[in-house]
Amino acid sequence: MSGSGDDPDIEIIKARKMKEMREKAAAFEKAAKSAPQAPEKKKKAPREIVAAYLYDRGDEVLNAAYAQFPAQTEAIVTKISELILAGELQSRISGGELLSLFRSVGLRVRIDTSIKVEKDGKLISFSDRLKQDNE
C-alpha cells in the first residue's frame, strides 16, 4: 500500500534526474560544437610531419629544397605527408634518400658540402690542405 504513495515522489525524482541529464547533454553538445577548433590547432602542417621523419641531414636537404624550389617542394612534401599519415611510409627518411627523391623528379637541389680533413688535431677544409701541400 505504501508503494502507491511513493509513486508521485519517484516520478518527481525521475523528472528531476531527466532534467539534469538533459542539461548535461546540452552542455556536452555545446562543448562538442566548439571542440572542432581545438583539433584544427593540433593538425600539423605537411612540412612538420615530414620533418619528424627525417634524419642524417634530411632537414638541411628539405630547407635547401624549399629555398630553391618552394612550390614544387611543397607539392612533394604534401604527398610524402599523405603517405606517412596513411601508414604506407613507415621508415624514416635520410638526407641522401630525400635528395635522391628530389633529383629523380627533376629538381636539382644544390647542397653546400665541404670536405674536412684532420691535420695536427684540427679539422681543416680539403682545399686548404691541398694549398698547404703545394706550398
C-alpha positions in Angstrom: 0.0 0.0 0.0 2.9 2.3 0.6 4.1 1.6 -2.9 1.3 3.6 -4.4 2.2 6.6 -2.1 5.8 6.5 -3.3 4.9 6.7 -7.0 4.5 10.6 -7.1 7.8 11.0 -5.3 9.6 8.6 -7.6 8.1 10.4 -10.6 9.3 13.7 -9.3 12.8 12.3 -8.7 12.9 10.8 -12.1 11.8 14.1 -13.7 14.5 15.9 -11.8 17.2 13.4 -12.9 16.0 13.6 -16.5 16.2 17.4 -16.4 19.8 17.2 -15.1 20.7 14.7 -17.8 19.2 17.0 -20.5 21.2 19.9 -19.1 24.4 17.9 -19.1 23.7 16.7 -22.6 23.1 20.2 -23.8 26.3 21.4 -22.2 28.2 18.4 -23.8 26.8 19.3 -27.2 27.7 22.9 -26.8 31.3 21.9 -25.9 31.4 19.5 -28.8 30.4 22.3 -31.2 33.3 24.4 -30.0 35.7 21.5 -29.9 36.4 21.3 -33.7 38.6 24.4 -33.3 41.0 22.5 -31.0 41.8 19.6 -33.4 42.5 22.2 -36.2 45.2 23.6 -34.0 46.6 20.1 -33.4 46.7 19.3 -37.1 50.3 19.5 -38.2 51.4 21.1 -41.5 52.8 18.6 -44.1 56.3 20.1 -43.6 56.2 19.3 -39.9 55.0 15.8 -40.5 57.8 15.1 -43.0 60.4 16.9 -40.8 59.7 14.5 -38.0 60.6 11.5 -40.2 63.9 13.0 -41.4 67.4 12.1 -40.1 71.0 12.3 -41.3 71.0 15.9 -42.6 67.4 15.5 -44.0 66.4 18.8 -42.5 69.2 20.5 -44.4 68.1 19.0 -47.7 64.5 19.9 -47.0 65.4 23.5 -46.2 67.5 23.8 -49.3 64.7 22.4 -51.5 62.2 24.9 -50.0 64.7 27.7 -50.6 65.4 26.7 -54.3 62.0 25.2 -55.4 59.3 26.3 -52.9 56.2 25.4 -54.9 57.5 22.0 -56.2 58.9 21.1 -52.8 55.5 21.9 -51.1 53.7 19.5 -53.5 56.2 16.7 -52.9 56.2 17.2 -49.2 52.4 17.2 -49.1 52.4 13.8 -50.9 55.0 12.4 -48.6 53.0 13.5 -45.6 49.9 11.9 -47.0 51.8 8.6 -47.4 53.1 8.9 -43.8 49.6 9.6 -42.4 48.1 6.7 -44.4 50.7 4.4 -43.0 52.2 3.5 -46.3 55.5 5.1 -45.4 56.8 3.9 -42.1 60.6 4.1 -42.2 62.5 7.3 -41.6 64.0 9.2 -44.5 67.7 10.1 -44.7 69.0 13.3 -46.2 70.5 11.3 -49.1 67.2 9.5 -49.8 65.3 12.8 -49.8 67.9 14.4 -52.1 67.7 11.4 -54.4 63.9 11.7 -54.5 64.1 15.4 -55.4 66.6 14.6 -58.2 64.5 11.7 -59.5 61.6 14.1 -60.2 63.9 16.7 -61.9 64.7 19.1 -59.0 68.4 19.7 -58.9 68.6 20.7 -55.2 72.1 22.1 -54.5 73.5 21.3 -51.1 76.5 23.1 -49.6 79.1 20.5 -48.9 82.6 20.6 -47.7 85.3 18.0 -47.1 87.3 18.4 -43.9 90.5 16.5 -43.1 92.3 16.3 -39.8 95.8 17.9 -39.5 97.6 18.3 -36.3 94.4 17.5 -34.3 92.4 20.2 -36.1 89.8 19.9 -38.9 90.6 22.0 -41.9 89.0 22.1 -45.3 90.4 19.8 -48.0 91.1 22.7 -50.3 93.2 24.4 -47.6 95.1 21.2 -47.1 95.9 20.9 -50.8 97.1 24.5 -50.8 99.4 23.8 -47.8 100.8 20.8 -49.5 101.6 22.7 -52.7 103.5 25.4 -50.8 
